[in-house]
Amino acid sequence: ATLKAERRRLSALLATIPYLLPVPSEANFVLCHVQGRDAQHVKRALEQQGILVRHYKKPGLDNCIRISVGRPEQTDRLVEALRSL
């Protein structure tokens, strides 16, 4: 899959996670607002499963995670992990 196609797929799948609100993106990552949960906790829980995302502590982004666009199998693993949290 191309980067653009996989980014679209990643964004669409992230939008199905009840506590995530993905922001439209033209970059190689998708920024998600985490709602009703602590983004730092989500980051740590994913790390325990070997999945790395970035957590922001800046004003306006303080409860957001940044997810890089990867290969389709990485997207599938990420979404499965997010659904299990």
Secondary structure, DSSP 4 states (H G I P E B T S, - for coil): --HHHHHHHHHHHHTTSTTEEEPP-SSSEEEEEE-SS-HHHHHHHHHTTT---EE--STT-TTEEEEE---HHHHHHHHHHHHH-
